[in-house]
Each structure stands twice: as C-alpha cells, then as structure tokens.
Amino acid sequence: APALQAAAPLERIPLYVRAGSIVPLGPVVQDADGQVDTLEVRVYPGADGDFDWYSDAGDTYDYEKGQRRVVPMHWDDSARTLQLGEALGGYPEMPDRVHIRLVVVGPNHGTGAELAVASDGEGVYTGQTLRIAAR
C-alpha cells in the first residue's frame, strides 16, 4: 500500500480512525443538576460498527466478582442509527439513567478532546434497548 502523507504541525497531530468505530468519550460525567449522568458517543461514519461499553464502580476490585455492566453498541451506517442493547450485568453504584449524546464525526465536528458543542441525536439509556437516529 502506498504511504500516506499528511501535514503534522506541532500544534496538531493527525489521528486516523477506522470507519464504523464507536468511541464513548468518558468517563460518564454528571450533569449540573446531578439528576442524569451524560456520555458522549462518537461515531466515525462510513461503515457499520460494534463496540461493547464496559463500566464498573472504578474504585474497588468488585469487577473481579462480576460486578460490572457491559452494553453492546451497534452503528448502522446506512440508517445512521446507533443502537444500545440490553445491559448485561451491573454493579451497586451504577447510574439508573445515562443521557447519551450521539456525535457523528465530521470536519470540525466531534474532533479534539473537548465535548462537542452540538449532538446529532440524544436519548436516555435505562438498561433497555435504545435507538438514536442521527439528524
């Protein structure tokens, strides 16, 4: 394969992500009102993709005893829809509701380390199947 040449000035490092990649930008952070936790999920369009979102209490070794939650995620590129499946497992401090902000990455949108100013779709995940269609 031919080598790829890209500008890489000191203030910007190029990062290449496979089409269909799903990247939760976390950890889950609490909204200002303290009622619902929020997770930004970035999707790199161009292909279907899958990702297992893993979470645990983060401050104990209880995950070794099975206290963890895994949520399967699927991006359907042609339908431009993110699906979060039914949660598998759980742990005592797990949030009951997580506000999901879908961001479909594009030029100057969903790039960098900061959260995106605008989302492309939103929903509240409660452990049951949730579908979020990108606008």
N, C-alpha and C positions, 0 to 999 in steps of 0.2 A: 504494500500500500504506500502511496506517496506520502511524504512528510507534510504535516500541516504547519503552515506558518501563520503566526498571529502576533499582533502587537502586544507587548507586555511591559508597559511603562511601570516604573517603581510604584506608582500610586494605584495600580490596578493589575491584579493577577488574573489571567484567563482561567476559567473553570469550565470543563466540559462535562455535561450530564447527559446520560442516555435518554432518548425519547421514551416516554412512558414511566419515568421514575417518579415516585411519590416520596416526598420529603416532609415529614412533620417537623415544623420549626418549634422546638420546645426547649425547656420543659413546659408543661401546662402552666399557664400563669393566671392568677386570679384577677377578675375584673375589678374595677374600682369599688363597685357596690358590694363585692365579696359574695355575691349570690351564685354566680356561674363561672366556672373555670373556662379559659379560652385556649384553643390550639389552632395555629395557622398551619394548613396543609398545602404545600406547594406541589403542583403537578407540572411536569415538563411534557407538553403535548407532542403528538406525532406518532404515538403507538399506544396500545393498551399496556397497562402495568399493574403489578400487585405488590403489596407491602403488608407486613404484619406489624402493627403498632403494639409495642410491648411497654407495660408500665408496672411499677411496684411502688412500695412505700418509699424506697430510696434511702432509708436511714437505718435499716435492720438487715439481718440475714434471713428474714422470713420467706424471701423468694425461694430459698433452698427447700422450704417446706411446701412449696406450691402456691404461696400467696402472691399471685401476680395476675395481671389481666393481659390477654392478647386479643386484639381486634383486627380481623382481616380487612384490608382496604383493597378496592379494585377501581382502576380508572378505565372507563370505556371511552376510547378516543373518538370514535365515530359519533357517539351520543353525547360526548362532552359531559359525562356524568361520573361523579365519584360516589362509590358505594362503600359504606362501613357496615360490615357484617355483625352478626350477633357476638357479643363479648364472650370469651372463653376464660373462665376463672375469675378471680377477684382478690381483693385484699381489704382489710378493715378501713383504712383511711381513703379508699378510692372515691373520687368525686362521683356523685349520682348523675350529674349532668355536665357535659362538656360542650361549650359553644365551639363549633367547627367553622373556621373561616377558610374557604377554598380559594386558592390563588393559582390561576393558570399562568405560568411564567411566560413572559414575552419581553420584547425590548423595553427596557426601563420600567418593567412591572414584575414585582416578585424577585428582584435581584438584590444582592447585598445581604448584610446581616440584620438589618432593621426590618421590623414587621411592615408589610405592605400597607399603604395608606388606604386603599380600597380593595375589597374582596370581589371575587367573581361569583360568589354564591355562599350562602350560610345555612346552618342548621344546628339543632341541638341534639347531641348524641346521648342516649339514655341507656345504652347497652343492647338495644334492639337495632335491627337493620335500618339504616338511614341512607337515603339517596339525595345527593345535592347536584343539581344541574347547573353548569356554568352558564352565566348570562352571555 
